[in-house]
Amino acid sequence: MIRFRPAGENLRFVDCMPEVILINSHDATSSYQLRGGLYRFVCCNGLILSLAEFGMIRVPHRGNVIASVVEGAQQISRHMAGIGQVIERMARTELEQQAQMAFAQRALELRFRGKPHFPFDAGRLLEARREADQGKDLWTVYNKVQENVIGGGIAGRTSLGRRTTTRRIRSIDEDVRINVALWQEAIALIRS
């Protein structure tokens, strides 16, 4: 996974910068994937987006691959200007405590999919790791939940009662799966 930020552009939203993310397999068994992303300066988080306009572009490993990857990256970059409005709507959307807990619970289910036991309560995902993450607007809640899910480091207990600490998500596939699902969950909250 390689993240590209536009050089020399002043396109910046709230507290983040748009990116184009290039994902490729190590052995060319799958096509290149190009996705939109955001880099949040406060926590150095890499968010991965999925919007209907540019969800993902696939480029197979045949033909003029370089030209196709460049065209895909340019296509995603053209659509990134519109993401600012979505982020601003998220920042203006205040979430009640019940909605925050429901979002955190869904994130916990995404992180530990198929597991009957979670090592900690969903409320732990709502804990801010820094002062800048205090707040109950959707943008702030989304960012602190995403960081806690992806970053790990949360103490809990196994189903047998042993102490455990969640690990950072290092798998690219899991990173993308969880990030895209969290983004879609957050987007659904601003439409309601």
GUDONU-391767 format. One record per residue: x, y, z of N, C-alpha, C, CB in turn. Coordinates in steps of 0.2 Angstrom, whole numbers, plus 2048, in hexadecimal, padded with zeros to 3 digits. Glycine has a CB too. Layout:
N
XYZXYZXYZXYZ
...
END
This chain:
192
8047FA8008008008008048068007FB800806
80380A7FB8078117FB8028167FA80C8117F4
80381B7FE7FF8217FF8028277FC7FD823806
7FE82A7F78018307F47FD8367F680182F7EC
80083C7F77FD8427F87FE8477F37FF8457FF
7F984B7F17FB8507EB8008557ED7F48537E9
8058567E980A85B7EB8088617E88118587E7
8098667ED80886D7EB80186F7EB80B86E7E4
7FC86B7EC7F586D7EC7F386F7F47F18677EA
7EF8737F47EC8767FB7E68737FD7EC87D7FA
7E486D7FA7DE86A7FB7DF8668027DC8647F6
7DB8698077DC86680E7D58678117E186A812
7D38628157CC8628187CD86181F7C885C815
7C98658237C986582A7D086482D7C486082D
7D285E82E7D985D8317DC85782D7D885B838
7DB8578277DE8518237DF85381C7D984B823
7E384F8187E58518127E384A80D7ED852811
7E184C8077DF8468037E58428007DB8497FD
7E483C7FF7E98377FC7E68337F77EC833802
7EA8307F37E982B7EE7EC8257F17EA82C7E7
7E981F7F27EC8197F57ED8147EF7E88167FB
7F38127EE7F480C7E97F68067ED7FA80E7E5
7F28017EC7F37FA7EF7F57F57E97ED7F87F3
7FA7F17EA7FC7EC7E67FE7E67E98017EF7E1
7FD7E07E68007DA7E98077D97E87FC7D47E6
80B7D67EC8127D57EB8147D17E58157D27F1
80F7CD7E38117C87DD80D7C97D78107C17E0
8097CF7D78057D07D17FF7CC7CF80A7D17CB
7FD7C87D57F77C47D47F17C77D47F77BE7D9
7F07CE7D67EA7D17D67EC7D87D37E77D27DD
7E67DB7D17E77E27CD7E97E77D27E17E47C9
7EC7ED7D07ED7F37D47E67F57D67F17F87D0
7E67F87DC7E07FB7DF7E28027E07DD7F87E5
7DE8077DE7DF80E7E07D88107E47DF8127D9
7DA8137E97D48157EE7D681D7F07D48117F4
7D08207F27D18267F57D38267FD7CB82B7F4
7D682A7FF7D882A8067D98318097DE826807
7DA8318107DB8378137E08368187D483A817
7E583B8197EA83A81E7E88408237F183B81B
7E783D82A7E684282F7EC8448337E083F834
7ED84A8337F484D8367F484C83D7F4854834
7EF84D8417EF84C8487F184584B7E884D84B
7EF8408487F183984A7F58358457EB83684C
7F783883F7FA83583A7F682E83880183383C
7F082F8387EB8298367EB82A82E7E582A839
7EA82482B7E98238247E28208247EE81F821
7DD8248217D68228217D58208197D1828822
7D181B8187D08198117C881A8107D2811810
7C781D80A7C081F8097BD81A8047C0826806
7B681A8047B38177FF7AC81B7FD7B180F801
7AC81E7F87A68227F67A481F7EF7A882A7F6
79E8207EE79B81E7E779F8217E179481F7E7
7A18277E27A482A7DC7AB8277DA7A58327DE
7AE8257DF7B58227DD7B781C7E27BA8287DE
7B38197E47B48137E97BB8107E87AF80E7E9
7BC80D7E37C380A7E17C48097DA7C38037E5
7CA80A7D77CB8097D07D08037D07CE80F7CD
7CF7FE7CC7D37F87CB7D77F97C47CF7F17CB
7DD7F77C57E17F77BE7E57F17BE7E67FD7BF
7E37ED7B97E67E67B87ED7E77B67E27E27B3
7F17E27B77F87E17B57F97DF7AE7FC7DC7BA
7F67E37AA7F77E27A27F67E979F7F37DD7A0
7F97E97997F87EF7957FD7F57987F17F1795
7FB7FB7967FF8017997FD8027A07FD807794
8007FE7A57FE7FF7AC7FF8067AF8027F97B0
8058087AD80780F7B08028147AE80E8117AE
8008157A87FB81A7A67F58187A97FB81979E
7F38127AA7EC8117AD7EC8137B47EA8097AC
7F28117B87F28137BF7F281B7C07F98107C2
7F681E7BB7F68267BC7EF8287BA7FB8287B7
7EC8267B57E58287B47E08277BA7E28257AD
7E18217BD7DD81F7C27DE8247C87DE8187C5
7E48257CA7E682A7CF7E38317CE7EE82A7D0
7E48337C77E183A7C67D983A7C67E383C7BE
7D68357C57CF8347C57CD8357CD7CC82D7C2
7D08317D17CF8327D87D08397DB7D382C7DC
7D683C7D97D88427DB7D28477D97DE8447D8
7CF8477D37CA84B7D17C484B7D57C884A7C9
7C38457D87BD8447DC7BE8467E37BA83D7DC
7C48477E57C68497EC7C384F7EF7CD8487ED
7C28547EA7C085B7EC7B985A7EF7C085F7E6
7B58567ED7AE8557F07AE8527F77AA8517EB
7B484F7F97B484B7FF7B48508057BA847800
7B68568037B685C8097AF85D80B7B9862806
7AA85D8077A485F8097A185980E79F85F803
7A385380C7A184D8107A484E8177A384680D
7AA84F8177AE85081E7AB8568227B585181D
7A985B81F7A686182279F85F8257A586781E
79B85B82179585982479685482A79185581E
79B85082979D84C82F79E8508357A284782D
7A28558347A585983A79F85D83D7AA85E837
79A85F83979486283B78E85D83E791866836
78F85783D78A85284078C85084778A84C83B
78885284C78985085378684A854786856858
78984585878683F85978583E86178C839857
77F83C86277D83B86978183586B77583986A
78183487278582E87578382887278582F87D
77D82787177A82086F77D81F86877282086F
77D82486477F82385D78782285D77D829859
78A82586179182486179381C864795829867
78F81A86879081386B78E80E86578C812871
78981086278780B85C78C80B85778080D859
78F81185579581185079B80D85379781884F
79C80E8597A280A85C7A180385C7A480D863
79B80185E7997FA85E79A7F78577927F9861
7977FA8527987F884B79F7F78497947FC846
7A37FC84B7AB7FB84A7AE7F584E7AE80284C
7AC7F48547AE7EE8577AC7E88547AB7EE85F
7A67E78517A47E284D7A87E184779D7E284C
7AA7E68447AE7E683E7B57E483F7AE7ED83A
7B87E68447BE7E48467BF7DD8487C17E984C
7BA7DA84C7BA7D484F7B57CF84B7BA7D3856
7B47D08457AF7CD8417AF7C58427AF7CE83A
7A97C38447A87BB8457AA7B984C7AC7B8840
7AC7BD8507AF7BB8567A97BC85B7B57BF859
7A87B78607A27B78647A47BC86A7A07B1867
7AA7BD86B7AC7C18717B07C786F7B07BD876
7AF7CD8727B47D38717B87D48777AF7D986F
7BE7D68767C27D687C7C17DC8807C97D787A
7BD7E187E7BB7E78827B57EA87F7C17ED881
7B27EE8837AC7F28817AC7F787C7A97F5888
7A77F88787A87FC8727A98038747A17FC86E
7A780587A7A980C87D7B080E87D7A680D883
7B480987D7BC80A87D7BE80D8767C080387E
7BA80B8717BC80E86B7BB81686A7B980A865
7B781886F7B581F86F7BA8238737AE820871
7BF8208767C482487A7C98288757C781F87F
7C982E8777CE8328737D58318757CC83A873
7DA8318707E18308727E48368727E482B86C
7E183C8717E48428717DF8488727E884486B
7E084D8747DC8538757D885586F7DF859878
7DB8558697D88578637D28528617DD85785D
7D184C8647CC8478637C68478687CF840863
7C684D86C7C084E8707BB85086C7C2852876
7B584E86D7AF8508697AA84B8677B2854862
7A484D86579F84886479C84985D79A849869
7A084D85979E84D8527A084784E7A185484E
79D84584979E83F8457A583E84379983E83F
7A88448407AF84483E7B48428437B184B83B
7B38458497B784384F7B683C8517B6848854
7B083A8527AE8338547B182E84F7A6832855
7B082F8497B282B8447BA82A8447B082D83D
7BD82F8457C582F8457C782C84B7C8836845
7C482D8517C78298577C58228577C482D85E
7BF8208557BE8198547C281684F7B6818852
7C48198497C88168447CF8158477C881A83E
7D281A84A7D881984D7D98148527DA820850
7D48138577D480E85C7D38078597CE80F861
7CF8068547CE8008517D57FE84D7C880084C
7D78028497DD8018457E48018497DE80683F
7E480584D7EA8068517EB8018577EB80D854
7E67FE8597E77F985E7E97FC8657EB7F485C
7EC7F88697EE7FB8707E97FB8757F180186F
7E37F88747DE7F98797DE7F287D7D77FA876
7DF7F38847DF7ED8887D87EB8897E27F088F
7D87E488A7D17E188B7D27DA88E7CD7E0885
7CD7D688D7CE7CF8907CB7CA88A7C97CE896
7CF7C488A7CC7BF8857C67BC8887D27BA884
7C37B78847BD7B48867BF7AF88C7BA7AF880
7C57AE88D7C77AA8937C97AE8997CC7A5891
7C87B58987CA7B989E7D17BB89E7C87B68A4
7D57B989A7DC7BB89A7DD7C38977E17B7895
7E27C689A7E37CD8977E67CD8907E87D089C
7E47D188C7E67D28857E67D98837E27CE880
7EA7DB87E7EA7E187B7E97E18747F17E587D
7E57E58717E47E48697EA7E68667DE7E8867
7EB7E38607F17E485C7EF7E98567F37DE859
7F47ED8547F37F184E7F17ED8487F97F684D
7ED7F08447EB7EC83E7F17ED8397E47EF83A
7F47E88377FA7E98327F97E682B8007E5835
7F47E282B7F27DF8247EF7E48207ED7D9825
7F17E581A7EE7EA8157E77E88147F27EA80F
7E57E28137DE7E08117DA7E28177DE7D9810
7DC7E081D7D87E28237D77EA8247DB7DF829
7DD7ED8237DD7F48247D87F781F7E47F7822
7D87F58197D37F88147CC7F68157D57F580D
7CB7EF8177C47ED8197C17F181E7C47E581B
7C57F28247C27F582A7C17FD8287C77F4830
7C68008257C68078237C080981F7CC809820
7BF80581A7B98068157B38058197BA80180F
7B280081C7AC7FE8207AA8048257AC7F7824
7AF8068297AE80C82E7AC81282A7B580D832
7AF8148247AD8198207A681981E7B281A81A
7A481381C79D81281A79881381F79C80B816
79A81082579681182B79581882D79980D831
79B81C82D79A82382F79682782A7A182682F
79782682379382981E78C82881F795827817
78A822821783820822780825828782819824
78482782C78182B83278083283078782B838
78383582B78283C82977C83C82478883F825
77A83682177483681D76E835821775831818
76E83382776883282B76683882E76982C830
END
